[in-house]
Amino acid sequence: MPTDRDQWPRSVRRDRLWELAAAQRGYFTAAQAVQVGYSHQAQRFHAQRGNWRRVDRGLYRLREFSVLPGEEHDSHVRWWLWSKGQAVVSHVSALAVHDLGVANPAEIHLTVAPGFRRRDERVVLHRAELRPEEVEGREGFRVTTPLRAIVESAADAVDQDMIDSAVAELLDRGEATRGQLAQAAQRLGSRAELSVERALRAKGT
């Protein structure tokens, strides 16, 4: 059944889609396209014409963004939309976002709620209930804070060198104290505690 949005001039629909997608590095979902006036038939047309690049089922990217030089964290926006806004970039992927230490993950790590059901072999999913203060927003996606990223990576038993370098840089930046690191690690268990303790000793005074 036609809606008022279907009657919007093409220029209005285009402007609304551009405004939405520009805040998401050019990505948008089929549902978002419907919200700004593009029927599913219109979506198929634009995908077939090459105006939109189909990234995944129900997920597109504007052609203009596909040919521009990519931003470092473009893929994080893509997976945030895939998760319908539920996933948070975390663990070593979050360390890389915050430019902490030597983290350079080959896979994208995301934290989702225990009841999250979607899966994809291209991402590593961690299940946890994150507190609001453990998450911060970026353009088009969310990421765990530097403090949380370190302790959750430590709990995940990543290489000690990675934790050592991340802890040293966090302290040098003045973004957390030794006490805050120790306390945050304690909440995630003995493995995180031991790894962070070793990193603090390696850092020295």
FENBELDA-V902143 format. One record per backbone hydrogen bond with DSSP energy under -0.5 kcal/mol. CO is the residue of the C=O (numbers start at 0). NH is the residue of the N-H. E is the energy in kcal/mol with one decimal. If there is no record, write none. Layout:
co=CO nh=NH e=E
co=CO nh=NH e=E
This chain:
co=2 nh=5 e=-0.7
co=2 nh=6 e=-0.6
co=3 nh=6 e=-1.2
co=4 nh=7 e=-1.5
co=8 nh=11 e=-0.6
co=8 nh=12 e=-2.2
co=9 nh=13 e=-2.8
co=10 nh=14 e=-2.3
co=11 nh=15 e=-2.4
co=12 nh=16 e=-2.6
co=13 nh=17 e=-2.8
co=14 nh=18 e=-2.4
co=15 nh=19 e=-2.0
co=16 nh=20 e=-3.1
co=17 nh=21 e=-2.7
co=18 nh=22 e=-0.9
co=19 nh=22 e=-0.6
co=20 nh=23 e=-2.0
co=20 nh=25 e=-3.1
co=21 nh=24 e=-0.9
co=23 nh=26 e=-2.0
co=25 nh=61 e=-2.3
co=27 nh=59 e=-3.0
co=28 nh=32 e=-2.0
co=29 nh=33 e=-2.1
co=30 nh=34 e=-1.8
co=31 nh=35 e=-1.1
co=32 nh=37 e=-2.6
co=33 nh=36 e=-1.7
co=36 nh=38 e=-0.7
co=38 nh=42 e=-2.2
co=39 nh=43 e=-2.1
co=40 nh=44 e=-1.9
co=41 nh=45 e=-2.4
co=42 nh=46 e=-2.2
co=43 nh=47 e=-2.5
co=44 nh=48 e=-2.3
co=45 nh=49 e=-0.7
co=45 nh=50 e=-1.6
co=45 nh=51 e=-1.6
co=46 nh=49 e=-0.5
co=50 nh=62 e=-2.4
co=51 nh=53 e=-0.6
co=52 nh=54 e=-0.6
co=52 nh=60 e=-1.6
co=55 nh=58 e=-2.2
co=57 nh=29 e=-2.2
co=58 nh=54 e=-2.4
co=58 nh=55 e=-1.6
co=59 nh=27 e=-2.1
co=60 nh=52 e=-3.4
co=61 nh=64 e=-0.8
co=61 nh=65 e=-1.4
co=62 nh=66 e=-1.2
co=63 nh=67 e=-0.6
co=70 nh=73 e=-1.5
co=72 nh=75 e=-0.9
co=72 nh=76 e=-0.9
co=73 nh=76 e=-0.9
co=73 nh=77 e=-1.5
co=74 nh=78 e=-2.0
co=75 nh=79 e=-1.9
co=76 nh=80 e=-2.3
co=77 nh=81 e=-2.0
co=78 nh=82 e=-1.8
co=79 nh=84 e=-2.8
co=80 nh=83 e=-1.8
co=82 nh=85 e=-0.7
co=87 nh=110 e=-3.0
co=88 nh=143 e=-2.5
co=89 nh=92 e=-1.3
co=89 nh=93 e=-0.9
co=90 nh=93 e=-0.6
co=90 nh=94 e=-1.9
co=91 nh=95 e=-1.9
co=92 nh=96 e=-1.9
co=93 nh=97 e=-2.4
co=94 nh=99 e=-2.8
co=95 nh=98 e=-0.9
co=98 nh=100 e=-0.6
co=99 nh=102 e=-0.9
co=106 nh=108 e=-0.5
co=107 nh=123 e=-2.9
co=108 nh=89 e=-2.2
co=109 nh=125 e=-2.8
co=110 nh=87 e=-2.0
co=111 nh=127 e=-2.3
co=112 nh=115 e=-2.1
co=119 nh=122 e=-1.8
co=121 nh=107 e=-0.8
co=122 nh=124 e=-0.6
co=123 nh=109 e=-2.8
co=125 nh=111 e=-3.1
co=125 nh=127 e=-0.6
co=127 nh=129 e=-0.8
co=130 nh=133 e=-2.3
co=131 nh=134 e=-1.4
co=133 nh=144 e=-2.0
co=135 nh=142 e=-2.6
co=137 nh=139 e=-1.0
co=137 nh=140 e=-1.0
co=140 nh=137 e=-2.9
co=141 nh=88 e=-2.6
co=142 nh=135 e=-3.0
co=144 nh=148 e=-3.1
co=145 nh=149 e=-1.9
co=146 nh=150 e=-2.0
co=147 nh=151 e=-2.7
co=148 nh=152 e=-1.6
co=149 nh=153 e=-2.4
co=150 nh=154 e=-2.2
co=151 nh=155 e=-1.0
co=152 nh=157 e=-1.5
co=153 nh=156 e=-1.5
co=158 nh=161 e=-0.8
co=158 nh=162 e=-1.3
co=159 nh=163 e=-3.0
co=160 nh=164 e=-2.3
co=161 nh=165 e=-1.9
co=162 nh=166 e=-2.7
co=163 nh=167 e=-2.3
co=164 nh=168 e=-2.1
co=165 nh=169 e=-2.3
co=166 nh=170 e=-2.5
co=167 nh=171 e=-2.3
co=168 nh=172 e=-2.0
co=169 nh=173 e=-0.7
co=169 nh=174 e=-1.9
co=169 nh=175 e=-0.5
co=170 nh=173 e=-0.8
co=176 nh=180 e=-2.1
co=177 nh=181 e=-2.6
co=178 nh=182 e=-2.5
co=179 nh=183 e=-2.4
co=180 nh=184 e=-2.3
co=181 nh=185 e=-2.0
co=182 nh=186 e=-1.2
co=183 nh=187 e=-0.6
co=184 nh=187 e=-1.3
co=185 nh=188 e=-1.1
co=188 nh=192 e=-2.2
co=189 nh=193 e=-2.7
co=190 nh=194 e=-2.0
co=191 nh=195 e=-2.5
co=192 nh=196 e=-2.6
co=193 nh=197 e=-2.2
co=194 nh=198 e=-1.9
co=195 nh=199 e=-2.4
co=196 nh=200 e=-2.1
co=197 nh=201 e=-2.3
co=198 nh=202 e=-1.8
co=199 nh=203 e=-1.4
